[in-house]
C-alpha cells in the first residue's frame, strides 16, 4: 500500500512503497522506498522518542537514492550508513513542520 508523501519533490504526486525494510519497531523504521509515480528511490528513516508519559516526538527523514545505488541497497540485509547521505539534500518532517536538510542527522544513526 503506497503512502502519499506530497512534500517530496520527485514528481507531482509522490506515493511511496517499501522496496526493502531493514528496521521496523515501535521506536522507528528504516527502509528503502520507491515512488509509484516516477520510480525515484528514497531512503526513509522514522524515529519516535518518548518524552514523558503518553507524549512522544516523531521525526522522519527522506533522502533521494541514486538509480545506481538502489539495486544494491534493495539486496542488502543491512541499512546503509547515514554517512552515505551526508552531502545530499534531504527533507525532514517533525511536529514543527517540513524543512529541507543536508543528509540525515548524526544522532539518528
C-alpha positions in Angstrom: 0.0 0.0 0.0 1.5 3.3 -1.1 1.9 6.1 1.3 1.2 9.6 -0.1 4.0 12.0 0.7 3.0 15.3 -1.1 6.0 17.3 0.2 8.6 15.2 -1.7 10.0 16.8 -4.8 10.4 13.8 -7.2 7.1 14.2 -9.1 3.6 15.7 -9.0 2.0 13.1 -6.8 4.6 11.1 -4.8 3.3 7.9 -3.3 5.9 5.5 -1.8 6.0 1.8 -1.4 8.6 -0.2 0.6 11.2 -1.9 -1.5 13.3 -3.1 1.4 12.6 -2.6 5.1 15.7 -3.0 7.4 14.1 -1.9 10.7 10.5 -1.8 11.8 9.8 -1.4 15.5 7.7 0.6 17.8 10.5 3.2 18.0 11.2 3.6 14.3 11.5 2.4 10.7 14.4 2.4 8.3 13.6 1.5 4.7 14.2 1.9 1.0 11.1 3.2 -0.7 10.1 3.7 -4.4 7.7 6.3 -5.8 4.9 4.8 -7.7 4.6 8.0 -9.8 8.1 8.3 -11.1 10.2 5.4 -9.9 12.5 7.6 -7.7 14.1 5.7 -4.7 14.1 7.2 -1.2 15.9 6.3 2.0 13.3 6.7 4.8 14.1 6.9 8.5 11.4 7.3 11.1 12.3 7.8 14.8 9.9 8.1 17.7 11.2 9.4 21.0 9.3 9.0 24.3 9.2 12.4 26.1 7.0 11.8 29.2 4.0 9.6 29.8 2.0 9.4 26.7 3.8 12.2 24.9 6.3 11.4 22.2 8.2 13.2 19.4 8.0 11.7 15.9 10.5 12.7 13.2 11.1 11.4 9.8 13.8 11.9 7.2 13.8 11.3 3.4 16.9 11.4 1.2 17.0 10.5 -2.5 18.9 7.4 -3.5 20.5 7.3 -6.9 19.5 4.9 -9.6 23.0 3.3 -9.4 22.7 2.7 -5.6 19.1 1.5 -5.5 19.6 -2.1 -6.7 22.5 -2.8 -4.2 20.5 -1.3 -1.3 17.4 -3.3 -2.2 19.5 -6.5 -1.9 21.3 -5.6 1.3 20.5 -7.2 4.6 21.7 -4.1 6.5 20.7 -0.5 6.2 23.3 1.8 4.7 25.4 4.1 6.9 23.9 7.5 7.2 27.3 8.8 6.1 26.3 7.8 2.6 23.8 10.7 2.6 25.9 13.3 4.4 26.3 15.6 1.3 22.8 15.2 -0.1 19.8 17.3 0.2 17.0 15.7 2.2 13.7 16.5 3.8 12.8 16.3 7.4 9.3 16.1 8.9 8.8 16.9 12.5 6.0 18.2 14.7 7.2 21.7 13.7 6.7 21.1 10.0 8.7 20.2 6.9 12.1 21.5 6.2 15.0 20.9 3.7 18.1 19.4 5.3 21.5 18.2 4.4 21.8 14.5 4.8 20.4 12.6 7.8 21.4 14.0 11.3 24.2 12.0 13.1 22.1 11.4 16.2 19.7 9.1 14.4 22.4 6.6 13.3 
